[in-house]
Amino acid sequence: MNNKRNNQQVSRREALRRGVLGTAGLVFGSRIIVGDARAAALTTSAKPALKAKAKSVIQIFLWGGMSHNDTLDPKPDAGSEYMGEFGKAIETNVKGIRLQELWVNMAKQADKYSIIRSMTHRNNGHETAAYLMQTGHPPGERISYPSVGAVFAYSKRNEYKGMIPPYVVMLSANGRFSEEGFLGPKYKPFSTGGDPNASRFEVEGVVAKGITDDRQKARRELLANMDTMGKTMAASPAMVASEAAKKEAYELILGAGKDVFDLSKEKNDLRDKYGRNTFGQECLAARRMVEAGVPYINISFPGGWDTHSNHFATMRRQVPMLDQGLAMLLQDLHDRGLLESTLVWCTGEFGRGPKVDYQPPWNGGRNHYGNVFSVIVAGGGFKGGAVVGSSDAQGQEVKDRPVYPVDLLGTIYQLAGIDTKSKLPHPEGLDAFVLPEVGPKVKSGGLLTEII
């Protein structure tokens, strides 16, 4: 960073984030939307007037890439070569929309979300595809751009006044890509660590591992009694700022901030409905963070979806957890009147190969596939009960209405009131924008005007 940036005065909130926190942690009805020449002709530079509706965003990142054929875009007539062990598709509560047979809970909530079945970028590398899906910028450039969550934290810096950091990742920020890029550590995601399904959700820096609240309070009192320097210099501006930051830190550790992560405050039957597993309780914790006003929450699915082998066994184990937790999250947000102002999107960095690989060593696995895959979007200005685009009969290529990363992210940003053409503060003064211009290296099928 340049000297000007280094010499800026650190605010109390920044002092909390950099130092004290670290040490303390001690329905529109049924419709299917496919190719539309008018929609495809739009580009992100068209900037249709969108009313900002999304106050918070929950991103469910299915790192490793989830198979579209086995979930959101079933192809029951394609045969076992493509469908493997899953040959059935079930109806949803929206006529004309069908899901793979394990999605029994999401089938009942189809009116609350839309499915993009023509997502594409043709990148089959984990890290590079994740970077592309999380930034909208092509990988391999000179600049390392911030992820969408970091952009939200930066864009909402003057609006959000909550105790919890503005960009939270559960349970950890993996290398596929959720980082702050050139924005710097101030906008780095806060990784909770811990396990929300444990008897005590030990959030890193908030709920100290193995230390009770009473012991934490006793430590605070002991420190205060021993702080003779603080008492002597209590009137100095530096000490006043330090004490204010310390007070905020303890409020996060022992007060309202900590309460957000205390899932024991929820009724047992509601926790059961989310699913008594790590992912289900992550979804519940995300809802509580939305209620606290946190701008961006990224849920990383434990275990991932990189199913080159043991694919169908993994799907039978993980899809029911994803189906239950996500369906309950949408239902709970809706029931509390939060879905209209909370944007939920669920995707991996790509999909999985539509053709099952039965050859050793995969023995019935699916490989990386960025040619076409599916994404769920809900709330925050997105309409429910619709499908955007389609894939071909085997799910190998886009058939109608391609949707590219800049189209998806551009729509999400605009629904949150973030100008996609605005400059971001690069430490070396380089021109860096929220999203790239559409051109030879950046393809666009247009903003998702069909469902906003």
N, C-alpha and C positions, 0 to 999 in steps of 0.2 A: 504494500500500500504506500501511497505517497506521503510526504511529510505533513501536508495540509490535513489529510485524513487522520494521521496519527496524533496530531496536536489538538484535535477537537476535544472539547470538554466532555467527559463521560457523564452521562445522566445517571440518576439514581437507578432507573430501570436497567441501564446497561451495566452499572456496577453490580447489581443483583445477578444479572445473567453471567457476567464474566467471572466474578469472584465469589460473592457470598453464597450463591446457589451451589457452586461447585464444592465449596468447603462445607456447607451445611449438609450436603448429601452424604455428606459423611454417611280433468280427465275428459279427455275428448271423445271417448267411445272407441269402438273397435275399428281399426284401419291398418292396412299394410301399406307402407310407402316404399316403392322401389325406384327404379331409374326415372329421373325427371330432367329433361334437357334444360329447363330454366334453372333448377337447383344446381345442376352440374356446371352451368355457365358462371355461377357466382364465384368470386374469389374472396379471400379474407380481406382484401383491400377494399371491398365494396362497402364495408362498415354499415350494415343496416342498423337502424336505430333500435337498440334493445334496452328495455328497462332493466336496471340492475336489481335482481331479486335475490341472489345468493349471498347471504351473510356469512355462512360457513360452508366448508366443503369437506366431505368425507371421501377419501380415495381408498378403495380396496385394491391393493396391488397384488396380483396373483403371479409373483415372480417365478420364473421358469416357464411360464406360458401354459395356459389351459386350453385343452382341445375344444374347438368349436363344434365339431361333429358330435362329440359326446356330451354336449351341454346345451348351448343356446341355439344351435343351428343343426338339428338332427337331420339325417338323410336316411330314413328307414328303407327306402327303395334302392339304395346304393349297393346293398349286399355286404356280406361279412368282410370282404376285402377292405371296405372303408368303415363299416360300423363295428366290426369286431364283435364283442360280447353284448353290445347295446343295440338292439334292433328295433326298439319301440320308441314312439314319440307320444306324448300325452297332451291333451287339450288343456288350455288355460281358461281363466275367467274372461278372456277377450277372444271373441270368435276369430278364427283364422291364425292365431298365434299358437304354435306348439313348441314344447320343450322336450328334451331327453327325459326318459322315464324316471330318473332319480330326483328330478326337480319338483317334488310334490308340493312344497310350501311356496316356492316362487310362482308356481302355476296359479296359485290363489291370489297372487298380488300383481298379476300382469298389467292391471289397469293403472298401477302406480309407477311403472318404469317403461322405458323404450329400449329396444335392442338395435344396435348397429351391427348388421351382418356383413358389411362390406368394408370393414377396416382393413387398411393395407399400407405397407411401406417396403415390403420385399427385403427386409434386413433380417438375417437369421443368426446374428451374433447376440448373445445375452446382453453384454454390457452396452454395445452400440445401439441395439434396438431399444433397451431400457432408456438410454440417454435420449434417443429420438422421441419416445413416447412421453417422457417427462419434461422435455424442454421444447420440442417442436423444431429444434435446430439440427441440421445434419451433423453427424459425428465427424471428427477428424479435422475440424477447423482450428485456427489459432486460439480462439477464445473458448474457455470452458463455461458454458452458460449455466445459470442456476435452474434448479428444478422448479416445477410449477408451485410447489409448496413454499419455496423460498421467495418466489416472486410475490406470492400472496402476503407473506410476512412483511416484505418490503413495502408493498403497495398499501397495506392496512396499518402501517406503523403509527400513523397519527390518529387512527380511529380506535384501535383496540387498546384498552386500558386494563385488561385482566391480569391476574396474578400468574396464570400459567403461560409459558412461552407461546407465541402465536403460531408456531409450526411444530406439531408433535408427531412423532413416528412411533408406532407400536409394532413390534417391541424393540426393534433396532433398525438403524439406517444401514441397509445392506449396500453392497457396491454396485447395485444395478438400478437405478441411480436416483438418489433422493437428496442429493447434496446442494450446497449453497452456491457452488461455482465461484465466480469472481466477486460476488456480493460480500464475501467475507464471513467470519465467525459469528457476527451479530445475527445473521439469518440462517445459521446452521440449524438443522432440525434437532429438537429435543427428543432424544431416544429414551423411552420410559424404562426399558429393560423389564425385569420381573415377569410375572405371570398373573393376569387378572383372574384366572380360574383358581389360583391358590387361596388359602384361607385368608391371606393378607397380601394385597397387591403391593409389593415392595418396589415402588417407583424410584428409579435412580435420582438421587438428589432431593427427593421429597419425602419418601417413606424409608427411613434408614433400615437396612437389613439387620435383623436380629435385635433391634433396639426399640423398646416400647415408648409410647408417647410420654409416660411418666418419667422414664429415664432421660428422655430428650429434654423435658422441661427442667429436670434437676440439673442437667449439664448447663442449660441456659442460665439458671440462677447462680450456679457456681462461677461461671464465666463473668457474670455481671458483678458478683461480689469481689472478684479478684481484679477487676478492670480499674485500677487506681488511676491510670493515665486517662482513661475515658472520662472519669469523674472530674479530674483536675482540668482537663481541656474541653469540658462539655460545651462551652460557648463558641469554640472555634468553628468556622464554616466547614472545614474538612471533617471535623468530628460530628457535626450536625448531619452532614450528608451521609457519613458512614453509619450513624445510628439509624437514620431513616431507611437506608438500604437493609440494615440488619433487621429492622422491624418488619420490612416487607418479606424478607427471607423467612423469618419465623412464622409469619402469617401464611406463607406458602407451605411450610413444613408442618405446622401445628394447627393452622386455622382453615379458612375457607378454601385455599388452594388444595390442601390435602384432602378435604372432604370430597372434592370432585372425583378423586381416585378411590374413594372408599365405597366399594360396591356392596358392602354389607348393609348399606342404607337402603338398598333396593329390596323389594319383597321377593321372597324365595320363588314364588310361582312365576314372576316375571323373569328372574334369572334362569329358571328352568326353560322358559319359552325361547330364550336366546340360545340355549344349549350350554350345558355344563362342560364346556371345553374351552381351550384358550381362545379360539377364534370367536366363538359366541360371546364370551365375556369381553373381548376387545370391542366388539360392536356395541355392547352395552356401555362400556367406558366412553366410547366415541360419542354416543348420544348424550351422556352427562357432560362431556366437554363442549358439545354444541350448546347445551343449556347455559354453560358458563361463558359462551361467546367466543370460544377459540376459533380463529379464522380457518385453520387448515389442519386436518387430522389425516394421517396416512396409516392405514392398517395393513401390515404385512402378514400374509397368511403363513402360519407356522408350517415348516416342512417343504413348502414350495410345490411346484407343478412340473418339474423337469423330468418328465416320465418317459425317458428313452426305453426303459424296461419296467416290468411290473406295472405297466400303465393301467390296466383295467382294475387290478387290485387296489391301486392308489385311488382311482376314481371312485370305487365303491366305498372307500373309507372317507375320502375328503369331500366329495360332492355333497353328501348329506349334511355335513357340518356347515359348508358354505351356504347351502340352500336354506337351512334353518336360521342361521345367524343373520344373513342378509335379508331374508323375508321378514323376520321379526323387527329388524332395524327399520325397514321401510314402514311397517305397520305401526311401530311405536312412534316414529317421527310424525306420521300422519295423524295418529290419535291425539298427539300433544300439540297439533297445529304448527309443527316445525318443518314439515316437508317442503312447504312452499318457499321457505327461506334457507333450506339446507340442500345443497347439491351433492348427490351421491353418484360416484362413477366407479365402475369395477372393470379392471382389465389386467392382462399381463403385458409383457413386452412384445409378445407375438402369440400365435396359436401353436398348435401341434399338427404335424403332418396328417392330412386327411386319409392317406393310405397307410394302413397298419403295416409296420415292418416286422414280419415274422421270421426274418433271418437271424441267426446267432450273431452277436451276443444279445440282441434286443428281444427276440422271442415274443413278439407281440407288443412292441412299443410304438410310440409316435415320436418323431423327431421335430426339431425346430421348424417353424413355418410362419413367415411373415407375409406371404402372398395375399392371404385373406384370413381374417379372424373376427371374433365378435366382442362387443363391448356393451355393458349396461350403463345407462344414464337415467337419473331420476331426480325429481325435485329441483328447487332452485331456479325455476323457470322452464325446465324441460317438461314437456307433456308426457303423459303415460299412455299405455295401450297401443303402441305403434312399433313398427319395424322399419328401419331405414336400410335400403339397399338389399342386395341378395348375393349369394354365391351360386356357383353352378351346381349341377346335379350331384357331384361328388364332394363339393366343398373345396375345390382346388384353386379356383380363381374367382375374382369378382365378376359377377354377371351384370349387376346394375348398380349405379350410383356409388363409385368409389369414394371412400372417406379417408383422408390422410391425417397425420398427426396435427398439422396446423389447423385443419378444419375443426377437429375435436377440441383442441386446446383453445383455439380462437373463440369458439362458441362459449366454452367455460369461462374464459376471461371476461368476455363481454357481458355474460349473465351476472358476473360479479362486479361489473363497473370498472374493469381494468382495461385501459387503452392498449391494444396489442401493438400499436406503432410507437408507443412512448419509449424514450431512452432509459436505460438502466445505468447506474453510476459505475462505470468501469474504473478501477484504480489507476490505470495508465491513460485515461482519457480517450480510449477507443470508442468508436460508435458501436453501441450494443443495444439492440432493441428487444422488447419482450418476445416477439416472434419475427422470423425472417420474412423477407419479401418473397412472394411466389415467383419462381423462375425455373431455369433448367435443372437446378439441384433441389428445388423445393416444389413438390407437386401439390395441387389443391383441387378438390372437387366441390368446394364451396362450403360456407358455414351451414350448420345444421338447421336451416330455416324451417324445415319440415316439422320439427318437433319443438319449436320455441314460440 
